[in-house]
Amino acid sequence: MADFSQKQREIALEVLAHILESEYFRGSQRCCHFLEYSVRYVLDGRPIEELKERTLGIEVFHKAGDYDTAQENIVRVTANEVRKRLAQYYGDDHCNRKLVIQIPSGSYAASLHWTEEDSPALVPAALANKSKAQVLEENPTRGIRRPRIVWRIATVSVLVVGFVATAIFYWQMRSTDTLRGVWSPVLDSPKVAVICISQPVAYRPMSNMDVPIGSGDRMMPVPDAFVGTGDAFALADVAGLLSKLGKDWQLFPGNSTPSNTLLAGPIILIGVHANKWTPTITKNLRFFFGVENAIYDRSDPKVKWSLDQLTPDWKTNEDYALVSRFTNPGSGQPVIVIAGLTNFGTQAAGDFVTNQGLLSEAMQKAPKDWKHKNFQFVLHTQIIGNSPEQPTVIAANFW
């Protein structure tokens, strides 16, 4: 355990602030809180071996002291996400010459990699107060061997840095390749991609007031005026990705999309409730949305994923979603479906299918030729407040 000088603390906190403000972290408060706590824990000189999962769960994520770490994996999931975001940050030419911050695998404590001039002193305490002349006098060979030792350390450091840089570059290239591989049928099509989004039916008073003016004020359906929040998040993710990759796209509401549009080119369906095309076009796939609010496995009628704690206002502490990519048998055009049992699931699925890291992890167990296959992923996400956590894959199918 190293003791840090005031200068080192200032450098570490400056680097930490820069990381937290970067594009890789500022969108995730959960990851920011985790990394900041871990770095400050180390800078305060607290025992690294005592930084346990439960400690982080209680102090960072405000869990109860006796919470079940086996059931709630928020710390483990966040730690993995922080590692990925740090790799992306340093892989995008953000390497600080003074300090590199990492979360080593198997640990929750930050690892601070300093340059030689800023690294914590490792000289034994007995030598700390001795002058350089005294040390050389007691060890006359030290002054002769130092250049060779320094040269060896420098050589090893260069090799290590080169290896790390190569690994990060390879990881980024592989991740980008995975993201493009998932979307390649849409990107390679000469036709404009059509995004078809759900339009839930909402109701408002016939009096056109925000609230009914009396018991006789009837509620009138408004079927074409609103879009769910989770669907909107998924739309933003997909539209942003397509635009970034140079693919033209058009947006159509699910209730008014003509059938000939579905046959014209690539189509991305967002949401299942109030999007009449999603259940129709996916009804023959292995994983599908049934008449109840559940996802079923056609290969095993006993398997289904449903929400047991869904409240009347559609609040839940977890959600399930489907991400499907396949060829439309009626048109020969690619179809991508992004839909959850609730808006939370759709939002998480939109994040999943546009996220390099999540897709790369999901494809680790995929067939080698997965880019040329149809596939489906069943996803699960925890809901904290009104936001879904990054989803995990609980079932997959390639054909």
TORMAR-308982 format. One record per residue (C-alpha): residue in one letter; x, y, z. Coordinates in pm, whole numbers. Last residue first. Layout:
// TORMAR-308982
<resn=a; X=X; Y=Y; Z=Z>
...
// end
This chain:
// TORMAR-308982
<resn=w; X=-2984; Y=-2020; Z=-3750>
<resn=f; X=-2860; Y=-1864; Z=-3429>
<resn=n; X=-3047; Y=-1864; Z=-3096>
<resn=a; X=-2971; Y=-1690; Z=-2768>
<resn=a; X=-3083; Y=-1696; Z=-2405>
<resn=i; X=-3004; Y=-1502; Z=-2085>
<resn=v; X=-2808; Y=-1212; Z=-2234>
<resn=t; X=-2746; Y=-932; Z=-1984>
<resn=p; X=-2888; Y=-581; Z=-2001>
<resn=q; X=-2729; Y=-250; Z=-1904>
<resn=e; X=-2935; Y=-114; Z=-1617>
<resn=p; X=-3279; Y=21; Z=-1688>
<resn=s; X=-3372; Y=369; Z=-1565>
<resn=n; X=-3679; Y=489; Z=-1378>
<resn=g; X=-3546; Y=422; Z=-1030>
<resn=i; X=-3322; Y=121; Z=-1077>
<resn=i; X=-3463; Y=-131; Z=-1323>
<resn=q; X=-3271; Y=-457; Z=-1365>
<resn=t; X=-3231; Y=-592; Z=-1716>
<resn=h; X=-3279; Y=-928; Z=-1885>
<resn=l; X=-3223; Y=-999; Z=-2253>
<resn=v; X=-3338; Y=-1272; Z=-2491>
<resn=f; X=-3113; Y=-1263; Z=-2797>
<resn=q; X=-3215; Y=-1371; Z=-3147>
<resn=f; X=-3009; Y=-1455; Z=-3453>
<resn=n; X=-3010; Y=-1490; Z=-3830>
<resn=k; X=-2679; Y=-1597; Z=-3977>
<resn=h; X=-2414; Y=-1446; Z=-4204>
<resn=k; X=-2240; Y=-1244; Z=-3932>
<resn=w; X=-2264; Y=-1549; Z=-3705>
<resn=d; X=-2005; Y=-1737; Z=-3911>
<resn=k; X=-1785; Y=-1824; Z=-3614>
<resn=p; X=-2086; Y=-1943; Z=-3416>
<resn=a; X=-2166; Y=-1722; Z=-3113>
<resn=k; X=-2012; Y=-1773; Z=-2768>
<resn=q; X=-1808; Y=-1450; Z=-2774>
<resn=m; X=-2090; Y=-1274; Z=-2959>
<resn=a; X=-2262; Y=-1145; Z=-2644>
<resn=e; X=-1939; Y=-988; Z=-2512>
<resn=s; X=-1877; Y=-811; Z=-2842>
<resn=l; X=-2238; Y=-693; Z=-2852>
<resn=l; X=-2221; Y=-545; Z=-2502>
<resn=g; X=-1891; Y=-368; Z=-2570>
<resn=q; X=-1988; Y=-218; Z=-2903>
<resn=n; X=-2326; Y=-87; Z=-2788>
<resn=t; X=-2594; Y=-27; Z=-3053>
<resn=v; X=-2789; Y=-353; Z=-3009>
<resn=f; X=-2761; Y=-345; Z=-2629>
<resn=d; X=-2866; Y=17; Z=-2580>
<resn=g; X=-3178; Y=-34; Z=-2788>
<resn=a; X=-3252; Y=-352; Z=-2591>
<resn=a; X=-3224; Y=-158; Z=-2265>
<resn=q; X=-3471; Y=104; Z=-2389>
<resn=t; X=-3709; Y=-166; Z=-2511>
<resn=g; X=-3689; Y=-338; Z=-2174>
<resn=f; X=-3772; Y=-19; Z=-1987>
<resn=n; X=-4064; Y=54; Z=-2219>
<resn=t; X=-4227; Y=-269; Z=-2109>
<resn=l; X=-4213; Y=-632; Z=-2226>
<resn=g; X=-3919; Y=-524; Z=-2437>
<resn=a; X=-3868; Y=-475; Z=-2811>
<resn=i; X=-3592; Y=-423; Z=-3066>
<resn=v; X=-3657; Y=-607; Z=-3393>
<resn=i; X=-3408; Y=-596; Z=-3681>
<resn=v; X=-3528; Y=-702; Z=-4025>
<resn=p; X=-3317; Y=-761; Z=-4335>
<resn=q; X=-3482; Y=-775; Z=-4679>
<resn=g; X=-3577; Y=-1093; Z=-4869>
<resn=s; X=-3922; Y=-943; Z=-4908>
<resn=g; X=-4172; Y=-1197; Z=-4778>
<resn=p; X=-3922; Y=-1416; Z=-4595>
<resn=n; X=-3796; Y=-1112; Z=-4399>
<resn=t; X=-3435; Y=-1194; Z=-4321>
<resn=f; X=-3336; Y=-1206; Z=-3956>
<resn=r; X=-3209; Y=-1000; Z=-3666>
<resn=s; X=-3388; Y=-1027; Z=-3333>
<resn=v; X=-3342; Y=-841; Z=-3004>
<resn=l; X=-3595; Y=-948; Z=-2743>
<resn=a; X=-3654; Y=-791; Z=-2403>
<resn=y; X=-3712; Y=-875; Z=-2038>
<resn=d; X=-3771; Y=-637; Z=-1749>
<resn=e; X=-3686; Y=-583; Z=-1385>
<resn=n; X=-3795; Y=-363; Z=-1093>
<resn=t; X=-4135; Y=-294; Z=-1248>
<resn=k; X=-4372; Y=-4; Z=-1308>
<resn=w; X=-4649; Y=-57; Z=-1560>
<resn=d; X=-4907; Y=173; Z=-1397>
<resn=p; X=-5106; Y=-134; Z=-1287>
<resn=t; X=-4790; Y=-275; Z=-1124>
<resn=l; X=-4570; Y=-543; Z=-1281>
<resn=q; X=-4430; Y=-768; Z=-1008>
<resn=d; X=-4447; Y=-1108; Z=-1178>
<resn=l; X=-4303; Y=-995; Z=-1509>
<resn=s; X=-4272; Y=-1271; Z=-1767>
<resn=w; X=-4009; Y=-1493; Z=-1925>
<resn=k; X=-4132; Y=-1823; Z=-2060>
<resn=v; X=-4010; Y=-2180; Z=-2077>
<resn=k; X=-4249; Y=-2471; Z=-2039>
<resn=p; X=-4339; Y=-2466; Z=-2409>
<resn=d; X=-3978; Y=-2558; Z=-2499>
<resn=s; X=-3865; Y=-2511; Z=-2859>
<resn=r; X=-4112; Y=-2224; Z=-2909>
<resn=d; X=-3949; Y=-2026; Z=-2629>
<resn=y; X=-4190; Y=-1763; Z=-2498>
<resn=i; X=-4161; Y=-1395; Z=-2403>
<resn=a; X=-4436; Y=-1263; Z=-2177>
<resn=n; X=-4716; Y=-1007; Z=-2152>
<resn=e; X=-4984; Y=-1260; Z=-2237>
<resn=v; X=-5077; Y=-1318; Z=-2600>
<resn=g; X=-4723; Y=-1432; Z=-2666>
<resn=f; X=-4410; Y=-1241; Z=-2767>
<resn=f; X=-4167; Y=-1463; Z=-2955>
<resn=f; X=-3846; Y=-1662; Z=-2925>
<resn=r; X=-3814; Y=-1941; Z=-3183>
<resn=l; X=-3940; Y=-1726; Z=-3469>
<resn=n; X=-4274; Y=-1789; Z=-3640>
<resn=k; X=-4464; Y=-1496; Z=-3484>
<resn=t; X=-4185; Y=-1244; Z=-3549>
<resn=i; X=-4340; Y=-1052; Z=-3842>
<resn=t; X=-4688; Y=-1035; Z=-3694>
<resn=p; X=-4589; Y=-970; Z=-3333>
<resn=t; X=-4368; Y=-674; Z=-3441>
<resn=w; X=-4591; Y=-533; Z=-3716>
<resn=k; X=-4879; Y=-416; Z=-3499>
<resn=n; X=-4663; Y=-178; Z=-3298>
<resn=a; X=-4890; Y=-72; Z=-3013>
<resn=h; X=-4713; Y=-311; Z=-2773>
<resn=v; X=-4412; Y=-468; Z=-2945>
<resn=g; X=-4148; Y=-196; Z=-2945>
<resn=i; X=-3909; Y=-76; Z=-3214>
<resn=l; X=-3913; Y=-243; Z=-3556>
<resn=i; X=-3610; Y=-178; Z=-3778>
<resn=i; X=-3672; Y=-229; Z=-4150>
<resn=p; X=-3441; Y=-292; Z=-4441>
<resn=g; X=-3601; Y=-243; Z=-4783>
<resn=a; X=-3924; Y=-216; Z=-4978>
<resn=l; X=-4122; Y=-505; Z=-4834>
<resn=l; X=-4209; Y=-341; Z=-4502>
<resn=t; X=-4306; Y=-22; Z=-4686>
<resn=n; X=-4559; Y=-224; Z=-4888>
<resn=s; X=-4742; Y=-300; Z=-4565>
<resn=p; X=-4821; Y=65; Z=-4503>
<resn=t; X=-4691; Y=215; Z=-4176>
<resn=s; X=-4980; Y=393; Z=-4006>
<resn=n; X=-5003; Y=238; Z=-3662>
<resn=g; X=-4631; Y=170; Z=-3633>
<resn=p; X=-4529; Y=530; Z=-3688>
<resn=f; X=-4273; Y=573; Z=-3968>
<resn=l; X=-3917; Y=709; Z=-3946>
<resn=q; X=-3681; Y=717; Z=-4244>
<resn=w; X=-3316; Y=618; Z=-4265>
<resn=d; X=-3000; Y=690; Z=-4465>
<resn=k; X=-2690; Y=501; Z=-4352>
<resn=g; X=-2365; Y=691; Z=-4300>
<resn=l; X=-2232; Y=496; Z=-4004>
<resn=k; X=-2288; Y=788; Z=-3766>
<resn=s; X=-2639; Y=838; Z=-3904>
<resn=l; X=-2721; Y=472; Z=-3852>
<resn=l; X=-2584; Y=483; Z=-3496>
<resn=g; X=-2770; Y=798; Z=-3400>
<resn=a; X=-3096; Y=668; Z=-3545>
<resn=v; X=-3060; Y=343; Z=-3352>
<resn=d; X=-2973; Y=501; Z=-3017>
<resn=a; X=-3234; Y=780; Z=-3051>
<resn=l; X=-3503; Y=528; Z=-3147>
<resn=a; X=-3416; Y=313; Z=-2846>
<resn=f; X=-3450; Y=617; Z=-2617>
<resn=a; X=-3783; Y=707; Z=-2781>
<resn=d; X=-3911; Y=351; Z=-2732>
<resn=g; X=-3818; Y=376; Z=-2364>
<resn=t; X=-4008; Y=705; Z=-2332>
<resn=g; X=-4320; Y=574; Z=-2504>
<resn=v; X=-4443; Y=758; Z=-2814>
<resn=f; X=-4753; Y=978; Z=-2828>
<resn=a; X=-5001; Y=1138; Z=-3069>
<resn=d; X=-5148; Y=867; Z=-3289>
<resn=p; X=-5399; Y=676; Z=-3077>
<resn=v; X=-5565; Y=954; Z=-2874>
<resn=p; X=-5855; Y=777; Z=-2704>
<resn=m; X=-6127; Y=995; Z=-2544>
<resn=m; X=-6202; Y=1005; Z=-2172>
<resn=r; X=-6551; Y=1128; Z=-2085>
<resn=d; X=-6621; Y=1436; Z=-1875>
<resn=g; X=-6935; Y=1341; Z=-1683>
<resn=s; X=-6750; Y=1288; Z=-1356>
<resn=g; X=-6613; Y=1638; Z=-1370>
<resn=i; X=-6355; Y=1870; Z=-1523>
<resn=p; X=-6136; Y=1577; Z=-1627>
<resn=v; X=-5764; Y=1659; Z=-1605>
<resn=d; X=-5534; Y=1826; Z=-1860>
<resn=m; X=-5839; Y=1983; Z=-2023>
<resn=n; X=-5947; Y=1903; Z=-2379>
<resn=s; X=-6308; Y=1866; Z=-2259>
<resn=m; X=-6309; Y=1512; Z=-2396>
<resn=p; X=-6058; Y=1426; Z=-2129>
<resn=r; X=-5739; Y=1253; Z=-2249>
<resn=y; X=-5646; Y=899; Z=-2333>
<resn=a; X=-5329; Y=743; Z=-2472>
<resn=v; X=-5295; Y=462; Z=-2726>
<resn=p; X=-4934; Y=353; Z=-2763>
<resn=q; X=-4754; Y=434; Z=-3087>
<resn=s; X=-4474; Y=187; Z=-3149>
<resn=i; X=-4189; Y=272; Z=-3385>
<resn=c; X=-4107; Y=170; Z=-3741>
<resn=i; X=-3756; Y=266; Z=-3853>
<resn=v; X=-3716; Y=229; Z=-4229>
<resn=a; X=-3368; Y=185; Z=-4377>
<resn=v; X=-3322; Y=338; Z=-4721>
<resn=k; X=-3240; Y=81; Z=-4988>
<resn=p; X=-2890; Y=3; Z=-5117>
<resn=s; X=-2858; Y=-271; Z=-4850>
<resn=d; X=-2508; Y=-304; Z=-4706>
<resn=l; X=-2581; Y=-104; Z=-4390>
<resn=v; X=-2895; Y=-302; Z=-4304>
<resn=p; X=-2734; Y=-643; Z=-4359>
<resn=s; X=-2414; Y=-511; Z=-4190>
<resn=w; X=-2581; Y=-409; Z=-3863>
<resn=v; X=-2455; Y=-695; Z=-3646>
<resn=g; X=-2124; Y=-708; Z=-3832>
<resn=r; X=-2078; Y=-333; Z=-3798>
<resn=l; X=-2103; Y=-363; Z=-3420>
<resn=t; X=-1877; Y=-668; Z=-3415>
<resn=d; X=-1614; Y=-501; Z=-3633>
<resn=t; X=-1617; Y=-201; Z=-3401>
<resn=s; X=-1562; Y=-433; Z=-3107>
<resn=r; X=-1282; Y=-622; Z=-3284>
<resn=m; X=-1111; Y=-297; Z=-3378>
<resn=q; X=-1144; Y=-171; Z=-3022>
<resn=w; X=-1008; Y=-493; Z=-2873>
<resn=y; X=-717; Y=-496; Z=-3119>
<resn=f; X=-630; Y=-137; Z=-3034>
<resn=i; X=-651; Y=-210; Z=-2661>
<resn=a; X=-429; Y=-517; Z=-2699>
<resn=t; X=-179; Y=-325; Z=-2912>
<resn=a; X=-165; Y=-41; Z=-2661>
<resn=v; X=-115; Y=-287; Z=-2375>
<resn=f; X=163; Y=-468; Z=-2560>
<resn=g; X=335; Y=-144; Z=-2655>
<resn=v; X=314; Y=-15; Z=-2299>
<resn=v; X=464; Y=-341; Z=-2174>
<resn=l; X=743; Y=-334; Z=-2431>
<resn=v; X=823; Y=30; Z=-2358>
<resn=s; X=826; Y=-39; Z=-1985>
<resn=v; X=1058; Y=-339; Z=-2031>
<resn=t; X=1303; Y=-125; Z=-2226>
<resn=a; X=1286; Y=161; Z=-1973>
<resn=i; X=1344; Y=-78; Z=-1684>
<resn=r; X=1643; Y=-229; Z=-1865>
<resn=w; X=1789; Y=114; Z=-1938>
<resn=v; X=1735; Y=224; Z=-1578>
<resn=i; X=1912; Y=-88; Z=-1456>
<resn=r; X=2203; Y=-27; Z=-1694>
<resn=p; X=2227; Y=339; Z=-1592>
<resn=r; X=2212; Y=245; Z=-1220>
<resn=r; X=2491; Y=-13; Z=-1228>
<resn=i; X=2782; Y=228; Z=-1186>
<resn=g; X=2629; Y=454; Z=-919>
<resn=r; X=2514; Y=153; Z=-715>
<resn=t; X=2857; Y=-17; Z=-725>
<resn=p; X=2990; Y=205; Z=-444>
<resn=n; X=2723; Y=95; Z=-195>
<resn=e; X=2790; Y=261; Z=140>
<resn=e; X=2955; Y=563; Z=-27>
<resn=l; X=2680; Y=577; Z=-289>
<resn=v; X=2413; Y=592; Z=-16>
<resn=q; X=2600; Y=856; Z=174>
<resn=a; X=2650; Y=1068; Z=-138>
<resn=k; X=2279; Y=1046; Z=-222>
<resn=s; X=2193; Y=1182; Z=122>
<resn=k; X=2030; Y=965; Z=380>
<resn=n; X=1688; Y=1053; Z=523>
<resn=a; X=1485; Y=800; Z=323>
<resn=l; X=1738; Y=524; Z=351>
<resn=a; X=1596; Y=364; Z=666>
<resn=a; X=1242; Y=424; Z=534>
<resn=p; X=1302; Y=193; Z=239>
<resn=v; X=1285; Y=362; Z=-103>
<resn=l; X=955; Y=286; Z=-286>
<resn=a; X=851; Y=645; Z=-338>
<resn=p; X=513; Y=683; Z=-504>
<resn=s; X=539; Y=733; Z=-882>
<resn=d; X=555; Y=1086; Z=-1024>
<resn=e; X=899; Y=1079; Z=-1186>
<resn=e; X=874; Y=714; Z=-1290>
<resn=t; X=537; Y=759; Z=-1460>
<resn=w; X=242; Y=643; Z=-1254>
<resn=h; X=5; Y=348; Z=-1292>
<resn=l; X=-279; Y=382; Z=-1040>
<resn=s; X=-479; Y=61; Z=-985>
<resn=a; X=-833; Y=123; Z=-862>
<resn=a; X=-974; Y=-122; Z=-610>
<resn=y; X=-1262; Y=-349; Z=-714>
<resn=s; X=-1041; Y=-649; Z=-780>
<resn=g; X=-1063; Y=-971; Z=-982>
<resn=s; X=-977; Y=-800; Z=-1309>
<resn=p; X=-778; Y=-484; Z=-1245>
<resn=i; X=-966; Y=-153; Z=-1232>
<resn=q; X=-742; Y=91; Z=-1421>
<resn=i; X=-617; Y=449; Z=-1389>
<resn=v; X=-322; Y=571; Z=-1598>
<resn=l; X=-112; Y=857; Z=-1459>
<resn=k; X=140; Y=1123; Z=-1560>
<resn=r; X=153; Y=1086; Z=-1936>
<resn=n; X=-224; Y=1071; Z=-1964>
<resn=c; X=-353; Y=836; Z=-2235>
<resn=h; X=-658; Y=985; Z=-2403>
<resn=d; X=-573; Y=852; Z=-2750>
<resn=d; X=-902; Y=666; Z=-2799>
<resn=g; X=-776; Y=339; Z=-2651>
<resn=y; X=-742; Y=504; Z=-2311>
<resn=y; X=-1111; Y=593; Z=-2300>
<resn=q; X=-1230; Y=269; Z=-2461>
<resn=a; X=-1031; Y=61; Z=-2212>
<resn=l; X=-1166; Y=278; Z=-1928>
<resn=r; X=-1521; Y=221; Z=-2055>
<resn=k; X=-1469; Y=-155; Z=-2065>
<resn=r; X=-1325; Y=-167; Z=-1712>
<resn=v; X=-1612; Y=52; Z=-1584>
<resn=e; X=-1867; Y=-185; Z=-1742>
<resn=n; X=-1705; Y=-485; Z=-1575>
<resn=a; X=-1712; Y=-308; Z=-1237>
<resn=t; X=-2075; Y=-205; Z=-1292>
<resn=v; X=-2186; Y=-562; Z=-1357>
<resn=r; X=-2001; Y=-692; Z=-1052>
<resn=v; X=-2142; Y=-418; Z=-827>
<resn=i; X=-2498; Y=-448; Z=-960>
<resn=n; X=-2508; Y=-824; Z=-909>
<resn=e; X=-2819; Y=-844; Z=-691>
<resn=q; X=-2915; Y=-1208; Z=-635>
<resn=a; X=-2580; Y=-1343; Z=-521>
<resn=t; X=-2501; Y=-1020; Z=-337>
<resn=d; X=-2807; Y=-1069; Z=-114>
<resn=y; X=-2860; Y=-747; Z=85>
<resn=d; X=-2776; Y=-755; Z=456>
<resn=g; X=-2642; Y=-400; Z=488>
<resn=a; X=-2918; Y=-258; Z=272>
<resn=k; X=-2807; Y=-123; Z=-63>
<resn=h; X=-2708; Y=242; Z=-108>
<resn=f; X=-2537; Y=194; Z=-447>
<resn=v; X=-2200; Y=344; Z=-354>
<resn=e; X=-2168; Y=279; Z=20>
<resn=i; X=-2378; Y=-36; Z=57>
<resn=g; X=-2307; Y=-214; Z=-271>
<resn=l; X=-1947; Y=-100; Z=-264>
<resn=t; X=-1891; Y=-251; Z=80>
<resn=r; X=-2080; Y=-567; Z=-22>
<resn=e; X=-1850; Y=-623; Z=-319>
<resn=k; X=-1540; Y=-595; Z=-104>
<resn=l; X=-1272; Y=-329; Z=-60>
<resn=e; X=-1094; Y=-491; Z=237>
<resn=e; X=-804; Y=-626; Z=29>
<resn=i; X=-722; Y=-273; Z=-84>
<resn=p; X=-661; Y=-152; Z=270>
<resn=r; X=-736; Y=225; Z=289>
<resn=g; X=-461; Y=462; Z=184>
<resn=d; X=-695; Y=754; Z=117>
<resn=l; X=-579; Y=752; Z=-246>
<resn=v; X=-702; Y=393; Z=-281>
<resn=y; X=-1052; Y=469; Z=-152>
<resn=r; X=-1056; Y=789; Z=-358>
<resn=v; X=-995; Y=587; Z=-674>
<resn=s; X=-1261; Y=326; Z=-594>
<resn=y; X=-1525; Y=583; Z=-492>
<resn=e; X=-1466; Y=785; Z=-809>
<resn=l; X=-1484; Y=475; Z=-1028>
<resn=f; X=-1812; Y=348; Z=-878>
<resn=h; X=-1983; Y=690; Z=-875>
<resn=c; X=-1890; Y=751; Z=-1238>
<resn=c; X=-2004; Y=403; Z=-1348>
<resn=r; X=-2347; Y=453; Z=-1187>
<resn=q; X=-2374; Y=808; Z=-1316>
<resn=s; X=-2348; Y=675; Z=-1671>
<resn=g; X=-2364; Y=927; Z=-1958>
<resn=r; X=-2059; Y=1120; Z=-1838>
<resn=f; X=-1842; Y=811; Z=-1855>
<resn=y; X=-1732; Y=735; Z=-2212>
<resn=e; X=-1790; Y=1086; Z=-2345>
<resn=s; X=-1532; Y=1218; Z=-2099>
<resn=e; X=-1622; Y=1418; Z=-1787>
<resn=l; X=-1553; Y=1124; Z=-1554>
<resn=i; X=-1215; Y=1066; Z=-1719>
<resn=h; X=-1109; Y=1431; Z=-1686>
<resn=a; X=-1217; Y=1436; Z=-1321>
<resn=l; X=-1013; Y=1121; Z=-1252>
<resn=v; X=-703; Y=1274; Z=-1415>
<resn=e; X=-734; Y=1583; Z=-1194>
<resn=l; X=-802; Y=1368; Z=-887>
<resn=a; X=-490; Y=1160; Z=-955>
<resn=i; X=-272; Y=1465; Z=-1020>
<resn=e; X=-388; Y=1635; Z=-700>
<resn=r; X=-333; Y=1317; Z=-500>
<resn=q; X=16; Y=1281; Z=-647>
<resn=k; X=104; Y=1640; Z=-555>
<resn=q; X=-24; Y=1592; Z=-200>
<resn=s; X=199; Y=1288; Z=-166>
<resn=f; X=64; Y=937; Z=-184>
<resn=d; X=157; Y=659; Z=55>
<resn=a; X=163; Y=323; Z=-121>
<resn=m; X=0; Y=0; Z=0>
// end
